[in-house]
């Protein structure tokens, strides 16, 4: 590949400083106010910064804010900002250097934009607990909450809360999506939608490494948009991509042994990294469905007991992932507890199904599960196992976009889904079962409703003490297991394959791509 922006003489020398990856799903925007999924979050992570950021262990760290003070009543957050952060250069700044420094007023503008109905950002909910905010001066920004929310700092680490410059947003309007100007380690260079996106090193970036060297180390980031995972894998195998994220059925057996080890033929060229991910894979039941089988807690429990999660992970996931035999909260997240969930009990599953048949008079019960092709093998495995127990399972395969739409609108009796943490607090997971969050007003896709659960959930929001809050989290997770509105499948893991000449790409439980400390050496 060529290094965009380089002359023909230095292209070869600088090519090794370009990090190349593929994005299977199309990027619809580079505006952080619309960074609702990983395909958008990954590039906007390189382009923008916020008040705070997370380290690889999910601890809140300074970003543009150097420090902050929280009031005793946990309602007011006062941030002190750095004075050396500049926006990427653009002629519309109309200054000698075509840039300017970030001030607290920029955060006031960016937050106002996030909640502006005319902008219609999907991230407006992030500030729903905020009463007001204001810039006291250039370096002091104050946020006042309506009521305490212990996970608030984690929310501010989300890409939605990035700082953007008012004059550039005003100049481009809705076209800011394809002309992003931020403060991040990389700046926008070129975007041929559906073909290639190129970011270049930001020579003004303010962060430095421990030795005082300016970040980032890379010269550029090049993103392609091959639509299928098999083509992406072939490009990686040929050395045309530096990075392969996730484990796809189309190539998992080619790369990994059944026990999850990298196959010998790739060991000299590829590094494998496996680490915990804040992602619970599950099947959800739509409890407002008119289908009697879905409404039966008896039958939902029978499904949960009816297949071997250990075997599923071993043979269908090549050992990647942890069987979800506890609650909905994934391993690695504060609030996770080894509560007793569902393990493999085929005799009990058969017994519950027989009991359902006798009580209902329905001798041919059936449930229908919607999924996309990526998880078809898992759904077919569950189908086979439950068939042995006397329950018919129908599988409807559909494109991911159709699955998302039908799941949101309640058009599926059951659906295969993932929940990846937006911010590092178990409340993020438990909000899926709060009755006031019924879709489309929130993420409660199952329409689970429990007065007891709601009461504990609301109580947990008032608990500033982390350990006391965890007790509430455990109670709620236990209720979810008892009532079985979902089938927890597995707690996912971040699986990354990189070429041997890539270093500094550290894993993080949210599987976000952070490239500012990545190095690439010549082969």
C-alpha positions in Angstrom: 0.0 0.0 0.0 1.1 3.6 -0.3 1.5 6.1 2.4 -1.0 8.9 1.7 0.6 12.3 1.9 4.2 10.9 1.4 6.3 11.6 -1.7 7.2 8.6 -3.8 10.8 8.8 -2.4 9.9 8.3 1.2 6.8 6.1 0.8 8.7 2.9 1.3 10.5 4.2 4.4 7.3 5.5 6.0 4.9 2.7 5.1 5.9 0.7 8.2 4.5 3.5 10.3 0.9 3.0 8.9 -1.4 0.9 11.0 -3.9 -1.0 8.7 -7.2 -2.6 9.8 -10.5 -3.5 8.2 -13.9 -2.5 9.3 -16.5 -5.0 8.2 -19.5 -2.8 8.9 -19.8 0.6 7.2 -18.9 3.7 9.1 -21.9 6.1 8.8 -20.3 9.1 10.5 -17.1 10.4 12.2 -19.1 12.8 14.5 -18.6 11.7 18.1 -22.2 12.7 19.0 -23.2 9.6 16.9 -20.6 7.2 18.1 -23.1 4.5 19.1 -21.3 1.3 18.0 -17.7 0.0 17.8 -17.3 0.7 14.0 -17.8 4.4 14.8 -16.1 4.5 18.2 -12.9 3.0 16.9 -12.0 5.8 14.5 -13.5 8.6 16.6 -11.3 7.3 19.5 -8.3 8.4 17.4 -9.8 11.8 16.5 -11.3 13.1 19.7 -10.8 13.5 23.5 -13.1 14.2 26.5 -12.7 15.3 30.1 -11.7 11.8 31.3 -10.5 8.5 29.8 -10.3 4.9 31.0 -7.1 2.9 31.4 -6.9 -0.7 30.4 -8.2 -1.7 33.9 -11.3 0.6 33.6 -10.0 3.1 36.1 -11.0 6.7 35.4 -7.9 8.8 34.4 -7.4 12.4 33.4 -7.7 13.4 29.8 -8.3 17.1 28.9 -9.3 17.5 32.6 -6.2 17.3 34.8 -8.3 16.9 38.0 -11.8 17.1 39.4 -13.5 17.5 42.7 -16.9 15.9 43.7 -19.0 17.7 46.3 -19.9 15.9 49.5 -23.5 15.4 48.3 -22.2 13.8 45.1 -24.1 16.2 42.9 -21.5 18.7 41.7 -18.4 17.8 39.7 -15.8 20.6 39.2 -13.2 19.9 36.5 -9.9 21.7 36.0 -8.7 21.6 32.4 -5.3 21.4 30.7 -4.2 24.7 29.0 -2.1 23.0 26.3 -4.7 21.2 24.2 -5.2 22.4 20.6 -7.7 21.5 18.0 -6.6 19.9 14.7 -5.7 22.7 12.2 -8.4 24.1 10.0 -8.6 27.4 8.1 -12.0 28.3 9.7 -10.2 29.0 13.0 -8.9 32.1 11.2 -5.8 32.3 13.3 -2.2 32.6 12.3 -1.6 28.9 13.1 -5.1 27.7 11.9 -5.9 26.3 15.3 -6.7 27.4 18.9 -6.6 26.0 22.4 -9.5 24.1 24.0 -11.4 26.0 26.8 -14.2 25.0 29.2 -16.6 26.9 26.9 -15.9 24.3 24.3 -17.2 21.6 26.6 -20.3 23.7 27.3 -21.0 23.9 23.6 -20.3 20.2 23.0 -22.6 19.1 25.8 -25.3 21.5 24.6 -25.0 20.0 21.1 -25.3 16.5 22.5 -28.7 17.3 24.1 -30.0 19.5 21.3 -33.1 17.8 19.8 -32.2 19.3 16.4 -28.9 17.3 16.4 -30.8 14.1 17.5 -27.7 12.4 19.0 -28.3 8.8 20.1 -26.0 9.7 23.0 -28.2 12.4 24.5 -29.2 9.9 27.3 -25.6 10.2 28.7 -26.5 13.6 30.1 -30.1 12.8 31.2 -29.0 12.8 34.9 -27.4 16.3 34.5 -29.3 19.3 35.8 -27.0 21.9 34.3 -23.4 22.7 33.5 -21.3 25.8 32.9 -17.8 27.1 32.2 -16.7 29.2 35.2 -13.7 30.4 33.2 -11.4 29.0 30.4 -10.1 26.2 32.6 -13.0 25.3 35.0 -16.0 23.3 34.0 -18.8 22.5 36.4 -21.5 19.8 36.1 -24.5 19.6 38.5 -26.5 16.4 38.6 -30.2 16.1 39.4 -29.5 13.3 41.9 -26.4 11.2 42.7 -25.3 8.7 40.0 -22.2 6.8 41.1 -21.3 5.7 37.5 -21.3 9.3 36.2 -17.5 9.7 35.6 -17.6 6.5 33.6 -20.3 8.0 31.4 -18.1 11.0 30.7 -15.4 8.7 29.3 -17.7 7.7 26.4 -16.9 9.1 23.0 -20.3 11.0 23.0 -18.8 13.4 25.5 -15.9 14.5 23.2 -15.0 18.1 22.8 -15.7 19.7 19.4 -15.1 23.2 18.1 -18.2 25.4 17.7 -16.9 27.4 14.6 -16.0 24.2 12.7 -19.4 22.5 13.5 -21.2 25.7 12.5 -19.2 25.9 9.2 -19.9 22.3 8.1 -23.3 21.7 9.7 -24.4 18.1 9.2 -21.3 17.6 7.0 -19.2 17.6 10.2 -19.8 13.8 10.0 -17.3 13.7 7.1 -15.0 16.7 8.1 -14.2 15.9 11.8 -12.0 18.3 13.7 -11.0 17.2 17.2 -8.0 17.1 19.5 -7.1 13.4 19.2 -3.7 11.8 18.4 -4.7 11.4 14.8 -6.4 13.9 12.4 -8.7 13.4 9.5 -7.1 13.0 6.1 -9.3 11.3 3.6 -12.5 9.2 3.4 -13.8 7.4 0.4 -17.0 6.0 1.9 -17.1 2.2 1.7 -13.6 2.1 0.3 -11.0 3.6 2.6 -10.5 6.0 5.5 -7.1 7.6 6.3 -6.1 9.4 9.4 -2.7 11.1 9.9 -0.6 11.8 12.9 -1.6 15.0 14.8 1.7 17.0 15.2 0.0 19.1 17.9 -1.1 16.3 20.2 -0.5 17.0 23.9 0.0 13.6 25.4 3.5 12.2 25.9 4.9 8.8 27.0 6.7 8.1 30.2 10.0 9.1 28.6 8.7 12.4 27.5 8.2 11.4 23.8 5.2 12.9 22.0 2.4 10.5 21.1 1.4 9.0 18.8 4.3 6.9 17.4 2.5 5.9 14.1 2.4 8.2 11.1 -1.1 7.1 9.9 -4.0 4.8 10.3 -5.6 3.3 7.1 -9.0 1.6 7.4 -10.5 -0.5 4.6 -14.1 -1.7 4.4 -14.2 -5.3 3.1 -17.7 -6.5 3.9 -17.0 -10.1 4.8 -14.8 -11.7 7.4 -13.3 -14.3 5.1 -11.9 -11.6 2.8 -10.6 -9.7 5.8 -8.8 -12.8 7.1 -7.2 -13.4 3.7 -5.8 -9.9 3.6 -4.5 -10.4 7.2 -2.9 -13.7 6.2 -1.2 -12.1 3.2 0.2 -9.3 5.4 -1.9 -6.5 4.0 -3.6 -5.9 7.4 -1.8 -5.5 10.7 -4.7 -6.5 13.0 -7.6 -8.9 13.1 -10.3 -8.5 15.7 -12.7 -11.1 17.0 -13.1 -14.8 16.1 -15.3 -15.6 13.2 -16.6 -19.1 12.3 -15.3 -18.6 8.7 -11.6 -18.8 9.9 -11.5 -19.8 13.5 -10.4 -23.4 12.8 -7.7 -22.1 10.4 -6.1 -19.9 13.1 -6.9 -21.7 16.3 -6.7 -25.3 17.6 -9.8 -26.7 19.4 -8.2 -25.7 22.7 -7.8 -22.0 21.6 -4.1 -22.0 20.8 -2.6 -20.3 17.7 -1.8 -22.9 15.1 1.9 -23.6 14.5 1.9 -22.3 10.9 1.1 -18.8 12.1 3.2 -18.6 15.2 6.2 -17.0 13.5 4.2 -14.2 12.0 1.2 -13.6 14.3 0.7 -12.8 18.0 -2.5 -13.9 19.7 -4.0 -12.0 22.6 -7.0 -13.2 24.7 -8.4 -11.2 27.6 -11.7 -10.6 29.4 -14.3 -8.5 27.6 -17.3 -6.7 29.2 -19.7 -8.5 26.9 -22.4 -11.0 27.8 -23.8 -13.0 24.9 -27.3 -14.2 25.5 -30.7 -15.1 24.0 -33.5 -12.8 25.2 -37.2 -13.7 25.4 -39.8 -11.0 24.5 -42.1 -11.4 27.5 -44.9 -9.3 26.1 -45.2 -11.9 23.3 -48.5 -13.6 22.8 -46.7 -16.9 22.4 -47.5 -19.1 25.4 -44.2 -20.9 25.4 -42.3 -17.6 25.8 -44.6 -16.5 28.6 -43.9 -19.7 30.5 -41.2 -19.3 33.2 -41.1 -23.1 33.3 -40.2 -23.5 29.7 -37.7 -20.6 29.8 -35.9 -22.5 32.6 -36.0 -25.7 30.7 -34.2 -24.0 27.8 -31.5 -22.7 30.2 -30.9 -26.2 31.6 -31.1 -27.9 28.3 -27.6 -27.4 26.7 -24.0 -27.7 27.7 -22.3 -24.3 27.7 -18.9 -25.8 28.4 -19.2 -28.0 25.3 -20.5 -25.1 23.3 -17.5 -23.0 24.1 -15.0 -25.8 23.4 -16.4 -27.0 20.1 -18.0 -23.9 18.6 -15.8 -21.1 20.0 -12.4 -23.0 20.1 -12.2 -22.4 23.8 -12.7 -18.6 23.6 -15.1 -17.3 26.2 -16.3 -18.3 29.6 -19.6 -20.3 29.9 -22.3 -18.0 31.4 -23.2 -20.2 34.3 -23.7 -17.3 36.8 -25.6 -14.1 36.2 -26.0 -11.5 33.5 -23.2 -9.3 34.8 -20.0 -10.5 33.0 -16.7 -11.5 34.6 -14.2 -8.7 35.2 -16.8 -6.1 36.0 -17.2 -4.8 39.6 -20.5 -6.3 40.7 -19.9 -9.7 39.1 -20.5 -12.4 41.6 -20.4 -16.2 41.4 -24.2 -16.5 41.9 -25.7 -19.8 41.0 -26.9 -19.7 37.4 -27.8 -22.4 34.9 -25.6 -25.3 34.3 -26.2 -28.4 32.1 -29.0 -30.5 33.6 -30.6 -32.5 30.7 -32.8 -34.6 33.0 -34.3 -31.5 34.7 -34.8 -29.8 31.3 -36.8 -32.8 30.1 -38.8 -32.9 33.3 -39.7 -29.2 33.0 -40.7 -29.6 29.4 -42.9 -32.6 30.2 -44.5 -30.6 33.1 -45.2 -27.8 30.7 -46.9 -30.1 28.2 -49.1 -31.6 30.9 -50.1 -28.2 32.3 -50.7 -26.6 28.9 -52.0 -29.5 26.9 -49.6 -28.4 24.2 -47.7 -31.6 23.2 -45.7 -29.9 20.5 -44.3 -26.7 22.1 -42.0 -24.6 20.0 -39.9 -21.4 20.4 -38.5 -19.3 17.5 -35.1 -17.6 17.8 -34.0 -14.8 15.6 -30.3 -14.6 14.9 -27.7 -13.4 12.3 -25.5 -15.8 10.4 -22.5 -15.2 12.7 -24.2 -17.0 15.6 -26.1 -19.6 13.5 -23.9 -22.5 14.7 -24.6 -21.7 18.4 -28.4 -21.5 17.8 -28.3 -24.8 15.8 -26.5 -26.5 18.7 -29.2 -25.3 21.2 -31.8 -26.4 18.7 -30.4 -29.9 18.5 -30.0 -30.3 22.3 -33.5 -29.0 23.1 -35.0 -31.2 20.4 -33.6 -34.2 22.4 -35.4 -32.9 25.5 -38.8 -32.5 23.6 -38.8 -28.9 22.7 -38.9 -27.8 19.1 -36.7 -24.7 18.2 -37.2 -22.8 15.0 -34.3 -20.5 13.9 -34.8 -17.4 11.7 -31.6 -16.1 10.2 -31.6 -12.5 9.2 -29.2 -9.6 8.5 -27.8 -7.8 11.6 -29.7 -4.6 10.8 -33.0 -6.5 10.5 -32.3 -8.4 13.7 -31.7 -5.1 15.6 -34.8 -3.5 14.2 -37.1 -6.5 15.0 -35.5 -6.9 18.5 -36.2 -3.3 19.2 -39.8 -3.4 18.0 -40.8 -6.6 19.8 -41.3 -8.6 16.6 -39.3 -11.6 17.8 -40.4 -14.1 20.4 -36.7 -14.7 21.2 -33.5 -13.1 19.8 -29.8 -13.7 20.0 -28.1 -10.6 21.4 -24.9 -9.1 23.0 -24.6 -6.5 25.6 -21.2 -4.7 25.6 -20.7 -2.2 28.5 -20.9 1.4 27.5 -19.3 2.4 30.8 -17.6 0.3 33.5 -20.4 -0.2 36.0 -22.8 -3.1 36.4 -25.7 -0.7 36.4 -25.1 -0.6 32.6 -26.2 -4.3 32.4 -29.0 -4.2 35.0 -30.7 -1.3 33.3 -31.8 -3.8 30.6 -34.4 -5.2 33.1 -35.7 -2.0 34.6 -39.3 -1.6 33.6 -39.1 2.1 32.8 -36.5 1.2 30.2 -38.9 -0.7 27.9 -37.9 -0.2 24.3 -38.0 2.2 22.5 -37.5 4.3 25.6 -34.5 2.3 26.8 -32.6 -1.0 26.5 -35.2 -3.3 28.1 -35.7 -5.5 25.0 -37.2 -8.4 26.9 -39.9 -6.1 28.6 -39.1 -7.8 31.9 -41.0 -6.2 34.7 -40.7 -6.8 38.5 -41.7 -4.3 41.2 -39.1 -5.8 43.5 -36.4 -5.5 40.9 -37.3 -1.9 40.1 -37.2 -1.0 43.8 -33.7 -2.5 44.2 -32.5 -0.8 41.0 -33.7 2.6 42.1 -32.1 2.1 45.6 -28.8 1.2 44.0 -28.7 4.5 42.2 -28.6 6.3 45.5 -25.7 4.2 46.9 -22.4 6.1 46.6 -20.6 3.4 48.5 -19.3 0.9 45.9 -19.5 -2.2 48.2 -23.0 -1.5 49.3 -24.0 -0.9 45.7 -22.6 -4.4 44.8 -25.0 -6.0 47.3 -27.9 -4.5 45.3 -26.4 -5.6 42.1 -26.1 -9.2 43.3 -29.8 -9.2 44.4 -30.9 -7.9 41.0 -28.7 -10.4 39.1 -30.2 -13.2 41.2 -33.8 -12.1 40.3 -32.9 -12.2 36.6 -31.6 -15.8 36.9 -34.7 -16.8 38.9 -37.2 -15.4 36.4 -35.2 -16.4 33.3 -36.1 -13.6 30.8 -32.9 -14.5 29.1 -30.6 -17.4 28.3 -27.0 -16.4 29.3 -24.7 -18.1 26.8 -21.1 -16.9 27.5 -19.0 -14.1 28.9 -17.0 -13.1 25.8 -13.3 -12.5 25.6 -11.3 -10.0 23.5 -9.5 -12.0 20.8 -6.9 -10.1 18.8 -4.5 -11.3 16.2 -1.6 -8.9 15.3 1.4 -9.1 13.0 4.7 -9.7 14.9 5.9 -6.1 14.1 3.1 -4.5 16.0 3.6 -3.6 19.7 1.8 -1.5 22.3 -1.7 -2.6 21.3 -2.9 -3.4 24.8 -6.2 -5.2 25.3 -9.0 -3.5 27.3 -12.3 -5.1 28.6 -14.4 -2.8 26.3 -12.5 -3.9 23.2 -11.9 -0.3 22.2 -9.1 0.4 19.7 -6.6 2.8 21.2 -3.7 3.4 18.8 -1.8 6.4 20.4 0.9 4.1 22.0 1.1 1.5 19.2 4.4 1.0 17.4 5.1 -0.7 14.1 8.6 -1.8 13.1 10.0 -2.8 9.8 9.8 -6.6 9.1 
